[in-house]
Amino acid sequence: MFAFNSSLQWNVTYVWQKVVDKTRGFGGGTTAGDPYLTQWARGDRDARHQITYTVGYNWNQVFSITAFGRVQSGNPFTPTVAGDVNGDGYNNDRAFVYNPAATTDPAVSAAMTSLLSTAPAAVRECLNRQLGTIAGKNSCQNPWSTSLSLRVSLVSQAIKLPDRATISLGIANPLTGIDALVHGSNNLHGWGAPAFTDPTLLFVRGFDATTNTYKYDVNPRFGSNRQASSLNLAPMQLTLDVRFDVGPERERQDLFLRLRSGRGGRGNKASEQALKTQYIRQYPNPFEQMLRQQDSLGLSNDVADSIAILNKTYGKVIDSIWTPVAKFLAALPEKYDLGDAYERVRTAENRSLDQMAIYGPAAKQLLTSEQVRKLPPFIALFLDNRAIRQVRPGRAGGGRGGFFGG
């Protein structure tokens, strides 16, 4: 989904997936005994639900803030034994989930009872479902996780900087910083940190030669998220980014390439009409787009006629702006002053945008809010005076179609 506004921009994406794989005990899989046996099960990265979003807001043309976030369901994990029980050389043995009511070991019974009463709900459900059996591969699931990053950019004109300069502050993983601030570094709740669940259910504490069986201790922290190390795993970071374009403006480079043909290079000179057409078409014409989408937008005949008049009037004004410029460029000799040519082009571009800043909002007043939302974002941009400011030539990191300061 996408909504356009001169001050607010946002989009959200949802992905549902299902990952399964076939593995055996050797080489990355887990085993319940014979490592040669193969088994189909959930893949290690089977996060069923994933939501990503971007939200940007431009405050009064002074600064813009953009948030990039992700929310996803947890990856599966397997309850395991710490050690190599079956002797295949791999520490990947799946644990037996003791039923506290059926085991004869009082220590294991008490520990399992305690774990089943204090573990997170998802962990309790996973264990209760498998009491008295060997745990299945990836039969438990980590909790949901979130991530977030922010970028704050200052608008150059607002702080009297040249258009070529940009200053921005990047904030990586601010949720971890907020978590530490609210709960303290010793009591983190895992905001913004990746899930790091303890998968070890059992520890080997001995071997009973009489019954030919291992003796186990139950890990009381099985399934818990290791929040104590989350701050180190995903710390909050601040980055100050200062950029300044030292090379020629992109529009100047485009002009040089257009004029090079036929002047000291191969090919023919661009004609006056070709140059005028190229520059007039460099910015989308929102009025033509609205007329093409008259049916899908649901425009009445009166509104369509008004937009057609705006389109015709705007076209005449733009043609009058670019005709003398194109004539001047086409007549340039072999050697010419690129700076003078670029100044003429830049002036014409700004005059064209000034006209769009008049006719665009006038056309927007003819549309309902629902009709504006149906327009492509790159067209709706040219219906708002604030947004038009962001596509002025020579802007750092911007250029045609720039948004939120590039």
Sequence and secondary structure as in RCSB ss.txt:
>XXXX:A:sequence
MFAFNSSLQWNVTYVWQKVVDKTRGFGGGTTAGDPYLTQWARGDRDARHQITYTVGYNWNQVFSITAFGRVQSGN
PFTPTVAGDVNGDGYNNDRAFVYNPAATTDPAVSAAMTSLLSTAPAAVRECLNRQLGTIAGKNSCQNPWSTSLSL
RVSLVSQAIKLPDRATISLGIANPLTGIDALVHGSNNLHGWGAPAFTDPTLLFVRGFDATTNTYKYDVNPRFGSN
RQASSLNLAPMQLTLDVRFDVGPERERQDLFLRLRSGRGGRGNKASEQALKTQYIRQYPNPFEQMLRQQDSLGLS
NDVADSIAILNKTYGKVIDSIWTPVAKFLAALPEKYDLGDAYERVRTAENRSLDQMAIYGPAAKQLLTSEQVRKL
PPFIALFLDNRAIRQVRPGRAGGGRGGFFGG
>XXXX:A:secstr
 EE  SSEEEEEEEEE   EEEEETTTT  BSS TT EEEEE TT   EEEEEEEEEEETTTEEEEEEEEEE   
EE  EEES SS SS S BB EE  TTT S HHHHHHHHHHHHHS HHHHHHHHTTTTEE  TT EE   EEEEEE
EEEE GGGGT  TTEEEEEEEE HHHHHHHHHH TTS   TTS   B  EEEEEEEEETTTTEEEEEE TTTT B
 GGGHHHHS  EEEEEEEE  S  HHHHHHHHHHHTTSSSSS    HHHHHHHHHTTS  HHHHHHHTHHHHT  
HHHHHHHHHHHHHHHHHHHHHHHHHHHHHHT  SS  HHHHHHHHHHHHHHHHHHHHHHHHHHHTTS HHHHHHS
 HHHHGGG HHHHHTT TT TT  TT  TT 
